[in-house]
């Protein structure tokens, strides 16, 4: 299993101030109710929230070669929230980190521009740049973020004052964002599916590793990302930003039909999937589409990977 799931927790009472074992910044360590007492919940301003055995945390803290740890921080930050921390698998953290280490400079720049846009109150207003931006864009450290900002300044996407760490998105930057919204960001994939617990393994062992590990894409699921907007507004925005959409119709949630239809209306490719025992229940208006009818998460991973590689143009 290459994916460590996020999990919702009940907080414990014990809390200690510690140094984060991944980024070495101040953090908090808590116990977790109804969990093995040998496990700890760490809340870090840079890395986000994650749970791991205390022995694993000690191992990470004492590592001599720490070159992959910034990218582990990126994976955790992008796949956790204060209420739903990331559960760090003890056996695959290096594979998770390697995924983020290979992100191209172009992709990092696109992510950073979008991050700045999300934090802009209105066109022309300043955005303060924080050190914690690094894991959101797969940057190794704040120095790399500063470099990306300087390049965006040269491209006239933004104005950037490195002394105050403030920037303003310029007309070319908004135009670039509009272009991304019109055609989707290459490599970005929106996943529409039921959030029912019975499909957790379909996501963790099937869809996510097929897209992220096998195809080196960026899968987006609306319940896995941070946002302040109404859920419907955020959903529409994320589909607009995606190059294509994967829609799994198992359990036949109305929202999945809406999201697939909206993507088609935008001209985005849609890859249709459904668990085999549910396929006969698909709506007659969509039944003519070529669904990947899967039985196990492992089969879903293999067939989805092959379909994506055969039909979706590879990102740069």
Protein Blocks (a to p, Z undefined) as FASTA:
>chain_A
ZZdcdddddddfbdcddddfklopacdddddehiafkbccdddfklopadddfklmmmmm
mpmblmlmmmmmmmmmmmccfklccdddfklmmmmmmmmmmpcfklmmmmmmmmmmmmpm
bghiacdddfklmmmnopabfklmmmmmmmmmmnomaccdfklopacddfklmmmmmmmm
mnopehiacddddfbfklmmmmmmmmmmmmmmmnopacddfklcccfbdfklmmmmmmmm
pmbdcddfehiiaklmmmmmmmmmnopacdddddfklmmmpcfklmmpccdddfbfklmm
mmmmmmmmmmmccdZZ
